[in-house]
Amino acid sequence: MFALFEDAGKFHAGRVMTEAESSLQIELDSGKRVKVKAANVLLKFERPQPAELIASARDLAADIDLDLAWEFAPEEEFGFADLARDYFEAGAGVEKQAAALFRLFEAPHYFRRLGRGHFKKAPEEIVKAALLGIERKKQVAAQIDAWVAELAAGQCPAPVREQLYKILFRPDKNAPEYKAVVAAAKSSGRPPLELLKGAGAIDSPYQFHWRRFLFDNFPKGTGFPALAAPPIKETLPLAAVQAFSIDDSATTEIDDALSVQGLGSGTVTFGVHIAAPGLAIGAESPLDKVARERLSTVYMPGWKLTMLPDEVVQAYTLTEGRDCPAVSLYVTLDEATLEPRSSETRLERVPIIANLRHDRLDAVITEASLTGAAPADYPFATELAFSFRLARHLKARREVVRGKPETFNRPDYNFRLERADGAVSEPRGDETVQIGTRQRGAPLDLIVAEAMILANSTWGGWLAECGVPGIYRSQASLLPGVKVRMGVKPAPHAGMGVAQYTWATSPLRRYVDLVNQWQIIACARHGRTAALAAPFKPKDAALFSIISAFDAAYAEYNGFQSAIERYWTLTYLAQNDLGELDAAVLKDGLVRAETLPLVFRALGAESLPRGARVRVRVTGTDLLTLDLHASVLRRLDDPGTPADDAPVDEAESEEATAGTLTLAIDVAEEPAPDAAADTSPAG
C-alpha cells in the first residue's frame, strides 16, 4: 500500500511500511524512511507507483480551470475528493483526486484551507480582489524585466533615475525600481553604481554628491519659510568701545568682534563681542524651530547653506557702521603681566567700526608689524598689537596645561571656483577651481582663536557658577583615540588646555552656540538665580536631545565638506594635468600630498617609514567614488632617514576615505569614516 501525505506545505508519497493508530512509517522512493502523523496522510492507494501518481497528478492539476472549479465547489466545507468527483467525474480515481488536492492547495485566493484536505471556497469579492492583485504583480514583474533589459542595454529608465538616491542609499527593497537595479547588477555582474553610471543615470559626479547630500539631509529642500527677524524689545545700553571684527571676505555671518580699552593706563579691558540673536529669537519660536532643524551652517567651496535665513542673519550680524546688539565679555587685565583681574558679561549695543578681512590683510598685518619690528600702517594697529601679545600669552598658558605645544605644520587650503560666464551661484561642478594656501596659526587667526577660547572657557565656568546647565565640549586626554565629546556638565578639554569649554561664540552659525547664548543671557540678567529663568533647566532632557541631533548633523556636514573638497581637489588635478605629486608617507600605504589637501593610498608606500618624502604617479581618479590611484615612483629624501614614531592623527586615515560611498543596496562598499574631532582651536 502507498500513501500520499503533506509535510510543511509539500506533498510526498511512498510505501507504507508500518501503520499504528496515530502514525505511519513510510518509505520514500529515495529509500529514506519517515514517520508521518496519521492526520497528515491524505490518500492511500495501491497503484500507480508513488512517483507516477505525483507526476500524473501535477499534469492534471495544471489543466484544472480554477474559475470553473470555484463555480463547481459547494458553499459549505468540502474535501478535495468531493471536488474531484464534481469537476472530473463521479468515479474520479486517485490521480484526479490528487490533482484536485494539488490545485486547491496552490490557490488560497480561491479556496481557504481548513486542514485534513478540507477547503471552503472564498467569497466572490475576495477572489476578485486577489485576482486583481495577482495581475498587478504580473505587470510589476513584467515592468521589472523591461527595466532590467534597459539597464543592461546601457539605458536608464526614468523611474529608476528619479529614485536614484533612494535606491542607492535608503532603499525600499520591495520597490520595483530597487528590484530592477539589483536584478540588473546580478545579471550583468557589475556593481550597482557602475551599472547606473554606465546607463546614464549619473550625468554629473558633482551633482551626484550634492543631490545625495540634499537627499539625506534636506529632503524637503533648502528653502526657508517666510519668517521675519523679530526685533529686540529691551532697551540696551550703548557700549563705550570701538569694536572691529576679523573674518574672511566671504563671511556674511559675522558672529564676533573685539575691542581694546585703556592702553597705556596699566589696566586694559579686552572685549569679546558676540552677535546676539538670542536676545530676539526665543526658544520654541518659529525661527528656533528652523535653526534646530538645520543645527549648523553647511560650508563647501563656492557655496553654503546657512542655519538661518539670510535676512535674519543680516539683522543680527556685526556689520560695520552699525550699533549691533551683542553679548559682551569684558576681561580686565594687568597691561604689563597680562594677568586677568576680573571679567564681566554685559548685554548691550556695540559700535562696530570695521569689518577687517584677513585675506586682504594677512600680507600687511604680520608678526613683525604686530611686534614693532616693521611699520604698522593699518587700522587698529595698537589694538591688534596688544591683542596679538595677549593671544600669544594665552596660548602659552594653555600649552602649559596641555603638556605640549600646539603645532600648525600644515596650511589651510582655500578653494575658489570660477565660472566662464562669471556668474555667482550654486556650483554646477564644471567650474575652474583654484586652490590657495594660508598658513594655520597666522597672527590674525591666532588673535581670533585665542579670544574665542577665552570667551568660551570663561562663559563655561560662569554658567557652572550660576548653576545653569550648558552644552560643553570636553576631552579627557591627548592620548590617541580619545575624542572630543559633548555633555551638559563642565569638564576639562585636554586639547584646548582649559578647565571647561563651551561653544557660545557662533550663534548665527551653530545651534548649540545659540542654546548656550540663551543660558548666558539668563545669567547676565539674573546672576545666581538664573537657573530659574534660563530656558533649559538642570537635567533638562531637551539638552541631551539637542546634543545628540547636533553631533549627528555636524558630523554629516563635516563629512560632506571633506568629500566635496576632495572632489574639487581631484578636479584640480585633471584641470592642471598633474600626473605626479610629492608626498609624505603616513602609515599603511597612506601618503599626504605636500601642496594639496589630499591623503590617498600609493602602491609601494607600505614599507616606507612615516615621514619619508616620495614622488608618486597618479594612475587614475574617480570623481564618483572620490578615489585616487597612485604608485610610488621614487623616494625623495635620504633612504637612511629613520621612521617617525609620532602617533598618527585619526583624521589622517579618514581623509583618505572622505568620499567613500556607503551604499545601502545589496552590493555594499566601504563604510564612511567617523567625523574628526575639533579641527579649529577657535571652535
C-alpha positions in Angstrom: 0.0 0.0 0.0 1.1 3.5 -0.8 0.2 6.8 0.9 0.2 10.5 -0.1 0.9 12.9 2.7 1.6 16.6 3.3 4.7 17.8 5.2 5.5 21.5 5.7 3.4 22.6 2.7 4.9 19.9 0.4 3.4 16.7 -0.9 5.2 13.3 -0.8 4.2 9.7 -1.5 5.8 6.4 -0.6 5.3 2.8 0.5 3.6 2.3 3.9 5.9 0.1 6.0 4.0 0.0 9.3 0.8 1.7 10.5 -0.2 2.5 14.0 -3.2 4.3 15.4 -1.7 7.8 15.2 1.2 7.4 12.8 2.7 5.6 9.8 6.2 4.7 8.8 6.6 5.4 5.1 9.5 4.6 2.8 10.1 7.2 0.1 11.5 6.4 -3.4 14.9 7.6 -2.2 14.9 4.8 0.4 14.5 7.2 3.3 12.0 6.2 5.9 9.9 8.9 7.7 7.4 8.8 10.5 4.2 10.6 9.4 1.3 11.6 11.6 -1.9 9.8 10.5 -3.6 13.2 10.3 -1.2 14.3 7.5 -2.0 11.3 5.3 -4.5 12.4 2.7 -4.7 9.4 0.3 -4.0 5.7 0.5 -3.7 3.7 -2.8 -2.5 0.5 -4.3 -1.4 1.9 -7.7 0.1 3.5 -9.5 3.6 3.9 -8.1 4.1 7.0 -5.9 6.3 8.9 -8.3 3.9 8.1 -11.2 1.0 9.4 -9.1 2.6 12.7 -8.2 3.8 13.3 -11.8 0.4 12.4 -13.3 -1.5 14.5 -10.7 0.6 17.5 -11.3 0.0 17.4 -15.1 -3.8 17.1 -14.5 -3.7 19.8 -11.9 -2.2 22.3 -14.3 -5.3 21.9 -16.6 -7.9 22.5 -13.8 -9.7 25.8 -14.5 -9.8 27.5 -11.1 -12.8 29.7 -12.1 -14.7 26.6 -13.1 -13.6 24.7 -10.0 -14.8 27.6 -7.9 -18.2 27.5 -9.6 -18.5 23.7 -9.0 -17.5 23.9 -5.4 -20.2 23.8 -2.8 -20.7 26.8 -0.4 -20.1 24.6 2.7 -16.9 22.9 3.7 -15.8 20.1 1.3 -12.9 17.7 0.7 -10.6 17.5 -2.3 -12.0 14.2 -3.3 -15.5 15.7 -3.4 -14.3 18.4 -5.8 -12.6 15.8 -8.0 -15.8 13.9 -8.4 -17.7 17.1 -9.2 -15.1 18.5 -11.6 -13.9 15.4 -13.4 -16.4 12.6 -12.9 -18.2 10.6 -10.2 -15.7 7.8 -10.3 -12.6 10.0 -10.2 -9.6 7.9 -9.3 -6.6 8.7 -7.0 -4.7 10.6 -9.8 -7.6 13.0 -10.3 -8.2 13.3 -6.5 -4.5 14.1 -6.0 -4.8 16.6 -8.9 -7.7 18.3 -7.2 -5.8 18.4 -3.9 -2.7 20.0 -5.5 -4.7 22.6 -7.4 -6.8 23.5 -4.3 -3.7 23.8 -2.2 -1.9 26.2 -4.5 -4.9 28.5 -4.9 -5.6 30.0 -1.5 -7.1 33.1 -3.1 -9.9 30.8 -4.4 -10.1 28.3 -1.6 -9.4 28.6 2.2 -7.5 25.7 3.7 -9.2 24.1 6.7 -6.9 21.2 7.3 -7.0 17.4 6.7 -7.6 18.0 3.0 -10.7 20.1 3.6 -11.4 23.5 2.0 -14.0 26.3 1.7 -14.4 28.5 -1.2 -13.6 32.2 -0.7 -16.3 34.9 -1.2 -16.5 36.3 -4.7 -15.3 39.8 -3.7 -12.2 38.2 -2.1 -11.5 36.2 -5.2 -11.8 39.3 -7.5 -9.5 41.3 -5.2 -6.9 38.5 -5.1 -7.0 38.1 -8.9 -6.6 41.8 -9.3 -3.5 41.7 -7.0 -2.0 38.8 -8.9 -2.5 40.6 -12.2 -0.8 43.7 -10.7 2.1 41.5 -9.6 2.5 40.1 -13.0 2.5 43.6 -14.5 5.1 44.8 -12.0 7.2 41.7 -12.7 7.0 42.4 -16.4 7.9 46.1 -15.8 10.9 45.0 -13.7 12.1 42.7 -16.5 11.7 45.5 -19.0 13.8 47.9 -16.8 16.4 45.2 -16.3 16.7 44.9 -20.1 17.1 48.7 -20.5 19.7 48.9 -17.8 21.7 46.0 -19.3 21.5 47.8 -22.7 23.0 51.0 -21.1 19.8 53.0 -20.8 18.3 54.2 -17.5 14.5 54.1 -17.2 13.1 57.4 -16.0 11.5 55.9 -12.8 14.9 54.5 -11.8 16.6 57.8 -12.4 14.1 59.6 -10.3 14.6 57.1 -7.4 18.4 57.0 -7.8 19.5 58.3 -4.4 16.7 56.3 -2.6 17.8 53.1 -4.4 21.4 53.5 -3.5 21.3 55.0 0.0 17.8 54.5 1.6 16.1 51.8 -0.5 12.6 50.3 -0.2 13.6 46.8 -1.0 10.1 46.0 -2.2 10.1 48.8 -4.7 10.2 47.6 -8.3 12.9 50.2 -9.1 15.2 48.8 -6.5 14.5 45.2 -7.6 15.3 46.1 -11.2 18.7 47.6 -10.3 19.5 44.6 -8.1 18.5 42.1 -10.8 20.4 44.0 -13.5 23.5 44.2 -11.3 23.4 40.5 -10.6 22.8 39.5 -14.2 25.5 41.8 -15.6 28.0 41.1 -12.8 28.6 44.8 -12.3 28.3 46.9 -9.1 25.1 48.9 -8.9 26.9 52.3 -9.0 28.9 51.2 -12.1 25.8 49.9 -13.7 23.8 53.1 -13.1 26.7 55.2 -14.3 27.0 53.2 -17.5 23.3 53.5 -18.1 23.5 57.3 -17.9 21.7 57.7 -14.5 24.5 59.8 -13.2 25.4 62.6 -15.7 27.4 64.8 -13.3 29.6 63.5 -10.5 29.3 66.8 -8.7 25.5 66.8 -8.8 25.6 63.2 -7.7 27.4 64.1 -4.4 25.4 67.3 -4.0 22.0 65.7 -4.6 22.8 62.8 -2.4 23.7 65.1 0.5 20.4 67.0 0.0 18.5 63.8 -0.2 20.0 62.7 3.1 19.8 66.0 5.0 17.4 68.3 3.2 14.7 66.1 1.8 12.2 69.0 1.8 14.6 71.4 0.1 16.9 74.1 1.2 14.5 77.0 1.2 13.3 78.7 4.3 9.7 79.6 5.3 8.8 83.2 5.2 10.0 84.4 8.6 11.0 87.9 9.6 13.7 88.7 12.1 12.0 89.6 15.4 13.2 92.9 16.9 15.0 93.1 20.2 12.4 94.6 22.6 14.5 95.6 25.5 16.5 98.9 25.5 20.2 98.1 25.5 22.9 100.5 26.6 25.5 101.6 24.1 29.0 100.3 24.8 31.8 102.9 25.0 34.0 100.9 22.7 35.2 100.9 19.1 34.9 97.3 18.0 36.3 95.5 15.0 35.8 92.0 13.5 38.3 89.8 11.7 36.9 87.4 9.1 37.3 86.2 5.5 35.8 88.4 2.8 33.2 85.7 2.0 31.9 85.7 5.6 28.4 87.1 6.0 27.5 85.6 9.4 29.9 87.8 11.4 29.4 86.4 14.9 32.3 88.1 16.8 34.2 91.3 17.2 36.9 92.6 19.6 37.7 95.8 21.4 40.6 97.1 23.5 40.3 99.9 26.0 42.8 101.5 28.4 46.1 101.0 26.5 48.9 102.9 28.3 47.0 103.1 31.6 48.4 100.0 33.2 44.9 98.3 33.1 43.5 97.1 29.8 39.9 95.9 29.2 39.8 93.3 26.4 36.3 92.9 25.0 34.9 90.0 23.1 31.5 90.9 21.5 29.2 88.2 20.1 26.2 88.8 17.9 23.1 88.3 20.0 20.2 86.6 18.1 19.4 85.0 21.4 18.0 88.4 22.6 15.3 88.2 19.9 14.8 84.6 18.9 13.1 82.7 21.7 13.2 79.0 22.5 10.4 77.2 20.7 9.7 80.2 18.4 9.3 79.6 14.6 12.9 80.7 14.0 14.2 78.5 16.8 12.5 75.5 15.1 14.2 76.4 11.8 17.6 76.6 13.5 17.1 73.5 15.5 16.1 71.6 12.3 19.3 72.6 10.5 21.6 72.8 13.6 24.5 74.4 11.7 25.6 76.2 8.6 26.9 73.9 5.9 30.1 75.0 4.2 31.5 73.9 0.9 33.7 75.5 -1.8 31.8 78.2 -3.6 28.5 77.8 -1.6 27.0 77.4 1.8 23.6 76.6 3.3 23.1 78.9 6.3 21.4 77.8 9.5 19.2 80.9 9.5 17.6 82.8 6.6 19.9 85.5 5.2 17.6 88.3 6.0 17.6 87.1 9.7 21.4 86.8 9.7 21.7 90.3 8.3 19.5 91.6 11.1 21.9 90.4 13.8 25.3 90.1 12.1 28.0 92.5 13.3 28.1 94.8 10.3 30.5 97.8 10.3 28.9 101.2 10.7 26.1 99.8 13.0 25.5 99.7 16.7 24.8 96.0 16.9 23.2 94.1 19.8 25.8 91.8 21.4 26.6 89.7 24.4 29.9 91.1 25.5 32.6 89.6 27.7 35.0 92.2 29.2 38.2 90.8 30.7 40.2 93.3 32.7 44.0 92.6 32.6 47.2 93.9 34.0 48.8 95.6 31.0 52.3 94.6 31.9 51.8 91.0 33.0 48.6 90.2 31.2 47.2 88.5 34.2 43.4 88.8 34.5 41.9 90.8 37.3 38.2 90.4 36.6 35.6 89.6 34.0 32.1 90.8 33.3 29.3 90.0 30.8 27.0 92.6 29.5 24.0 92.8 27.2 24.5 95.9 25.1 24.7 97.6 21.7 28.3 97.7 20.4 29.5 100.1 17.8 31.2 98.1 15.0 33.7 100.4 13.4 35.3 98.0 10.9 35.0 94.5 9.5 38.6 93.6 8.8 39.1 90.9 6.2 42.2 88.7 6.8 42.5 87.5 3.2 43.2 91.2 2.3 45.4 91.9 5.4 47.4 88.8 6.0 50.3 90.2 4.0 50.1 93.5 5.8 49.3 92.6 9.4 52.3 90.3 10.1 54.1 89.2 13.2 56.8 91.7 12.5 54.3 94.6 12.3 52.5 93.5 15.4 55.6 93.3 17.5 57.1 96.6 16.3 59.8 95.1 14.1 58.1 96.6 11.0 55.8 99.6 10.3 52.2 99.1 11.2 50.2 101.2 8.8 46.7 99.8 9.1 43.6 100.4 11.2 43.6 99.4 14.9 47.3 98.9 14.8 47.8 99.4 18.6 44.8 97.4 19.5 45.8 94.5 17.2 49.4 94.6 18.6 48.0 94.2 22.2 45.6 91.5 21.0 48.4 89.6 19.4 50.6 89.9 22.5 47.6 88.7 24.7 46.9 85.8 22.2 50.5 84.5 22.5 50.3 84.8 26.3 47.0 82.9 26.4 48.3 80.2 24.0 51.5 79.7 26.0 49.4 79.4 29.2 47.2 76.8 27.6 50.1 74.9 26.4 51.5 74.5 29.9 48.2 72.9 30.9 48.1 70.9 27.7 51.5 69.5 28.4 52.9 70.1 24.9 52.8 73.0 22.4 50.2 73.3 19.7 51.7 73.0 16.2 50.3 74.1 12.9 52.6 72.5 10.4 50.1 72.1 7.7 48.5 75.0 5.8 44.8 75.7 5.4 43.6 75.4 1.9 41.2 77.8 0.3 39.1 76.9 -2.7 37.9 79.4 -5.3 35.5 78.5 -8.1 35.4 80.4 -11.3 32.7 80.1 -14.0 33.3 81.0 -17.6 30.2 83.3 -17.5 31.4 85.0 -14.3 28.1 84.2 -12.6 28.0 83.7 -8.8 25.5 81.0 -8.0 25.3 77.4 -6.7 28.2 75.4 -8.2 27.4 73.2 -11.2 30.6 71.1 -11.0 32.3 72.3 -14.2 33.9 75.4 -12.7 37.6 76.1 -12.8 38.9 75.6 -9.3 41.8 77.5 -7.8 43.4 76.1 -4.6 45.4 78.5 -2.5 47.1 78.1 0.9 47.1 80.0 4.1 49.4 79.1 7.0 47.5 77.9 10.0 48.2 80.0 13.1 48.7 83.2 11.2 48.7 86.3 13.5 45.1 87.3 12.8 43.9 83.7 13.1 45.7 83.5 16.5 44.1 86.7 17.8 40.6 85.5 16.9 41.2 81.9 18.1 42.5 82.8 21.5 39.8 85.4 22.0 37.1 82.9 21.3 38.8 80.2 23.5 39.0 82.8 26.3 35.3 83.7 25.9 34.1 80.0 25.6 36.1 78.8 28.6 35.2 81.9 30.7 31.5 81.6 30.0 31.6 77.8 30.5 32.9 78.4 34.1 30.4 81.2 34.7 27.4 79.1 33.7 28.5 76.5 36.2 28.9 79.1 39.0 25.4 80.3 38.3 24.0 76.8 38.4 22.8 77.0 34.9 23.4 74.0 32.5 25.1 74.5 29.2 26.4 72.4 26.4 30.1 71.7 26.9 32.9 70.1 24.8 35.5 68.1 26.7 38.4 65.8 26.0 39.7 63.6 28.8 43.3 63.4 27.5 45.5 63.8 24.4 46.1 60.1 24.1 45.4 58.7 20.6 41.7 57.7 20.2 40.4 59.9 22.9 37.8 62.0 21.1 36.1 65.3 22.0 32.7 64.7 23.5 29.7 66.9 24.2 27.9 67.0 27.5 25.9 69.2 29.9 28.5 69.4 32.7 31.8 71.3 32.6 34.9 69.1 32.2 38.5 69.7 31.1 39.3 69.9 27.5 42.8 68.5 27.2 43.1 69.5 23.6 42.5 73.1 24.4 44.2 73.1 27.8 41.3 74.7 29.6 39.2 73.7 32.6 36.0 73.8 30.6 34.9 74.7 27.1 31.6 75.7 25.5 30.6 76.7 22.1 29.0 80.1 22.5 30.7 82.4 20.0 29.0 81.4 16.8 25.2 81.7 17.5 24.4 82.7 13.9 26.1 79.5 12.6 25.7 76.7 15.2 22.6 75.8 17.1 24.5 74.8 20.3 26.0 78.3 20.4 22.5 79.8 20.3 21.4 77.5 23.1 24.4 78.4 25.2 23.8 82.1 24.4 20.2 81.8 25.8 21.7 80.4 29.0 24.4 83.1 29.2 21.8 85.8 28.7 19.8 84.4 31.6 23.0 84.6 33.8 23.6 88.2 32.7 20.1 89.2 33.6 19.6 87.2 36.8 23.0 86.2 38.2 22.9 83.5 40.8 19.1 83.0 40.4 19.5 82.4 36.6 18.6 78.7 36.9 15.0 79.7 37.5 14.8 81.9 34.4 17.0 80.0 31.9 15.2 78.3 29.0 16.9 75.0 29.9 16.9 73.8 33.5 19.3 71.4 35.2 18.8 67.8 34.0 16.7 69.0 31.1 16.2 66.1 28.7 15.9 68.6 25.8 19.6 69.4 26.1 20.6 65.8 25.6 18.3 65.6 22.6 20.0 68.7 21.1 23.4 67.3 21.7 22.5 64.0 20.0 21.0 65.7 17.0 23.8 68.2 16.7 26.5 65.6 16.9 24.9 63.6 14.1 24.2 66.6 11.8 27.6 68.2 12.4 29.4 65.0 11.6 27.3 64.7 8.4 28.0 68.3 7.4 31.7 68.0 8.0 31.9 64.7 6.2 30.2 66.3 3.2 32.5 69.3 3.3 35.5 67.0 3.3 34.1 64.9 0.4 33.2 67.8 -1.8 36.6 69.4 -1.1 38.2 66.2 -2.2 36.0 66.3 -5.4 37.4 69.7 -6.2 40.9 68.7 -5.5 40.7 65.7 -7.9 39.1 68.1 -10.4 42.1 70.4 -9.9 44.5 67.6 -10.7 42.7 67.0 -14.0 42.3 70.7 -14.9 46.1 71.2 -14.3 47.2 67.9 -15.8 49.1 67.0 -12.7 50.3 63.4 -13.2 52.9 63.4 -10.4 52.8 64.7 -6.8 55.3 65.0 -4.0 54.0 63.5 -0.8 54.9 62.4 2.7 54.3 58.9 4.0 51.8 58.4 6.8 51.0 54.8 7.6 49.7 51.6 6.0 50.4 52.8 2.5 48.8 56.2 3.0 50.6 59.4 1.8 49.8 63.1 2.1 50.3 65.4 -0.8 52.7 68.2 0.1 50.9 71.0 -1.8 47.2 69.9 -1.9 44.7 68.8 0.7 44.9 65.2 -0.3 45.5 61.9 1.5 45.5 58.7 -0.5 47.0 55.3 -0.9 50.0 54.8 -3.0 51.3 51.4 -4.1 54.9 51.0 -2.8 54.5 53.2 0.3 53.5 50.3 2.6 57.1 49.5 3.6 58.4 53.1 3.9 58.8 54.8 7.3 56.4 57.5 8.4 57.6 60.9 7.3 59.5 59.7 4.2 59.1 62.0 1.2 58.2 60.4 -2.1 57.3 61.3 -5.6 54.1 59.4 -6.7 52.5 59.0 -10.1 48.7 59.4 -10.3 47.4 56.5 -12.3 43.7 57.3 -12.1 40.9 59.1 -10.3 37.2 58.5 -9.9 35.0 61.5 -9.2 32.1 59.4 -8.2 33.9 57.3 -5.5 36.4 60.1 -5.0 39.2 57.5 -5.2 42.7 58.4 -6.3 45.0 55.6 -7.6 48.7 56.2 -7.4 52.1 54.4 -7.1 55.4 55.5 -5.7 58.0 56.5 -8.3 60.9 57.1 -6.0 61.9 58.3 -2.6 63.0 62.0 -2.4 64.8 62.1 0.9 67.7 60.1 2.4 66.7 56.4 2.5 68.5 56.2 5.8 66.0 58.5 7.4 64.5 56.8 10.5 60.8 56.3 10.8 58.8 59.0 12.6 57.1 57.2 15.5 54.8 60.0 16.4 51.1 59.0 16.9 49.1 59.2 13.7 46.2 61.6 13.8 42.9 59.7 13.3 41.9 62.3 10.8 44.8 61.4 8.5 43.3 58.0 7.8 39.8 59.5 7.5 40.9 62.0 4.9 41.9 59.2 2.6 38.3 57.8 2.6 36.5 61.1 3.0 34.3 60.5 -0.1 33.9 56.7 0.1 30.4 55.8 -0.7 28.3 53.6 1.6 25.6 52.0 -0.5 22.5 50.6 1.2 21.9 48.5 -1.9 22.9 44.8 -1.6 26.4 45.3 -3.1 27.9 47.4 -0.3 31.2 49.2 -0.3 33.5 50.5 2.5 31.8 52.3 5.4 32.0 56.1 5.7 34.5 57.4 8.3 33.7 58.9 11.6 33.8 62.7 11.9 37.0 64.1 13.2 37.3 65.9 16.5 37.7 69.7 16.9 39.7 70.9 13.9 39.9 74.6 14.8 41.2 75.9 18.1 38.7 78.7 17.9 35.8 76.2 17.9 
